[in-house]
């Protein structure tokens, strides 16, 4: 199959999936907190990562832009986990679509930057994401007050528990990457 055809199919599939998640399924995803925070947000991030895996080599990024982009990615992840942002995204579909675009960009840029940056920055970034997801989960599980008014306390606790588990998996992945990377350096 010609390269141009593969590019067209790939872009069509990624765009189609992003459109389905953002438009026809948006109301379903916004119905519960676990769907919104554990399915919709990561799905858009994953679509961006897939696009980054395919096209990130086309965009050279050098220091200090790599660090600035990692700060943008972290800020995006933090912003979309704030209770006020979650509530606003659920109430206003246009704001939720801004989350989708931001997560697509963050996913694409994550792969682009991590491929081109030094090992130590990669590990620090992965560790920060692990800690952020874990702490967010801990906060949602620990607080017995409703942090997001668009959902109920049971959904908040369920989301928190799943974020705790996800944070542990990310931490294990970070440790695996760190030790396998050390083996390659020596």
C-alpha positions as CSV (number, residue, x, y, z in Angstrom):
1,X,0.0,0.0,0.0
2,X,1.4,3.4,-0.9
3,X,2.7,5.6,1.9
4,X,0.3,8.4,1.0
5,X,-2.7,6.1,1.4
6,X,-1.4,4.9,4.7
7,X,-1.1,8.5,5.9
8,X,-4.7,9.3,4.8
9,X,-6.1,6.2,6.4
10,X,-4.3,6.9,9.7
11,X,-5.3,10.5,9.8
12,X,-8.9,9.5,8.9
13,X,-9.1,6.9,11.7
14,X,-7.6,9.2,14.4
15,X,-9.8,12.1,13.3
16,X,-12.9,9.8,13.2
17,X,-12.3,8.4,16.6
18,X,-11.7,11.9,18.0
19,X,-14.9,13.1,16.4
20,X,-16.9,10.2,17.8
21,X,-15.5,10.7,21.3
22,X,-16.0,14.4,21.2
23,X,-19.5,14.6,19.6
24,X,-21.8,11.6,19.5
25,X,-20.4,10.0,22.7
26,X,-19.7,13.2,24.7
27,X,-23.0,13.1,26.7
28,X,-22.4,9.5,27.6
29,X,-18.8,10.2,28.7
30,X,-20.0,13.2,30.7
31,X,-22.7,11.2,32.5
32,X,-20.4,9.9,35.3
33,X,-17.1,11.0,36.7
34,X,-15.2,7.7,36.0
35,X,-16.3,7.8,32.3
36,X,-15.3,11.5,32.0
37,X,-11.9,11.3,33.9
38,X,-10.9,7.7,33.3
39,X,-12.2,7.1,29.7
40,X,-12.7,10.3,27.8
41,X,-9.7,12.3,28.9
42,X,-7.2,9.4,28.5
43,X,-8.8,8.4,25.2
44,X,-8.1,11.8,23.7
45,X,-4.6,11.7,25.2
46,X,-4.0,8.3,23.7
47,X,-5.2,9.4,20.2
48,X,-2.6,12.2,20.5
49,X,0.1,9.8,21.5
50,X,-0.8,7.5,18.6
51,X,-0.5,10.5,16.2
52,X,2.8,11.4,17.9
53,X,4.2,7.9,17.4
54,X,3.5,8.2,13.7
55,X,4.5,11.8,13.0
56,X,6.7,13.1,15.9
57,X,9.9,12.5,14.1
58,X,8.9,15.2,11.6
59,X,9.1,17.9,14.3
60,X,12.6,18.6,15.7
61,X,12.4,20.0,19.3
62,X,15.5,21.2,21.0
63,X,16.3,22.6,24.5
64,X,14.8,24.8,26.0
65,X,11.6,24.1,24.0
66,X,11.4,20.5,25.2
67,X,11.3,21.6,28.9
68,X,8.7,24.3,28.0
69,X,6.5,21.8,26.2
70,X,6.7,19.3,29.1
71,X,5.6,22.1,31.4
72,X,2.6,22.8,29.1
73,X,1.8,19.1,29.1
74,X,1.9,18.9,32.9
75,X,-0.1,22.1,33.3
76,X,-2.7,20.7,30.9
77,X,-3.0,17.4,32.8
78,X,-3.2,19.3,36.1
79,X,-5.8,21.8,34.8
80,X,-8.2,19.1,33.5
81,X,-8.1,17.3,36.8
82,X,-9.1,20.4,38.9
83,X,-12.7,20.1,40.2
84,X,-13.7,23.4,38.7
85,X,-12.4,22.5,35.3
86,X,-14.2,19.1,35.5
87,X,-17.5,20.7,36.4
88,X,-17.2,23.4,33.7
89,X,-16.3,20.7,31.1
90,X,-19.3,18.6,32.0
91,X,-21.7,21.6,32.0
92,X,-20.4,23.3,28.8
93,X,-19.7,20.9,25.9
94,X,-17.6,23.6,24.1
95,X,-15.3,23.8,27.1
96,X,-15.2,20.0,27.2
97,X,-14.1,20.0,23.5
98,X,-11.3,22.4,24.5
99,X,-10.2,19.6,26.9
100,X,-10.2,17.2,23.9
101,X,-8.1,19.5,21.8
102,X,-5.7,20.1,24.7
103,X,-5.4,16.4,25.4
104,X,-4.8,15.6,21.7
105,X,-2.0,18.2,21.6
106,X,-0.6,17.0,25.0
107,X,-0.5,13.4,23.8
108,X,1.2,14.3,20.5
109,X,3.7,16.6,22.2
110,X,4.5,14.1,24.9
111,X,5.8,11.5,22.4
112,X,7.5,14.2,20.3
113,X,9.4,15.6,23.3
114,X,10.1,12.4,25.1
115,X,11.7,10.9,21.9
116,X,14.0,13.8,21.6
117,X,15.0,14.7,25.2
118,X,17.5,13.2,27.6
119,X,16.9,10.2,29.7
120,X,16.8,12.0,33.0
121,X,14.1,14.5,31.9
122,X,12.1,11.6,30.6
123,X,12.3,9.8,34.0
124,X,11.5,13.0,35.9
125,X,8.4,13.7,33.7
126,X,7.2,10.1,34.1
127,X,7.6,10.3,37.8
128,X,5.8,13.6,38.1
129,X,2.8,12.2,36.1
130,X,2.8,9.1,38.3
131,X,2.7,11.2,41.5
132,X,0.1,13.6,40.1
133,X,-2.3,10.8,39.2
134,X,-1.7,9.0,42.5
135,X,-2.2,12.2,44.6
136,X,-5.3,13.1,42.7
137,X,-6.7,9.7,43.4
138,X,-5.8,9.9,47.0
139,X,-7.5,13.3,47.3
140,X,-10.7,12.0,45.7
141,X,-10.8,9.0,48.0
142,X,-9.8,10.8,51.2
143,X,-12.2,13.8,51.1
144,X,-15.7,13.0,52.3
145,X,-17.0,16.2,50.7
146,X,-18.1,16.5,47.1
147,X,-15.3,18.2,45.1
148,X,-17.1,18.1,41.7
149,X,-20.7,19.3,42.0
150,X,-21.6,17.6,38.6
151,X,-21.1,14.1,40.1
152,X,-21.9,12.3,43.3
153,X,-19.6,11.2,46.1
154,X,-19.7,7.5,45.1
155,X,-18.5,8.4,41.6
156,X,-15.8,10.6,43.2
157,X,-14.6,7.8,45.4
158,X,-14.6,5.3,42.5
159,X,-12.7,7.6,40.3
160,X,-10.2,8.2,43.1
161,X,-9.6,4.5,43.7
162,X,-9.1,3.9,40.0
163,X,-6.7,6.8,39.8
164,X,-4.7,5.4,42.8
165,X,-4.3,2.1,40.9
166,X,-3.4,3.9,37.7
167,X,-0.8,6.0,39.5
168,X,0.8,2.8,40.9
169,X,0.9,1.3,37.4
170,X,2.5,4.5,36.1
171,X,5.1,4.4,39.0
172,X,5.9,0.8,38.1
173,X,6.3,1.8,34.5
174,X,8.6,4.6,35.5
175,X,10.7,2.3,37.6
176,X,10.9,-0.2,34.8
177,X,11.9,2.5,32.3
178,X,14.5,3.9,34.8
179,X,16.2,0.5,35.4
180,X,16.1,-0.6,31.8
181,X,17.5,2.7,30.8
182,X,20.4,2.4,33.3
183,X,21.2,-1.0,31.9
184,X,21.6,0.6,28.4
185,X,23.8,3.5,29.7
186,X,26.4,1.3,31.3
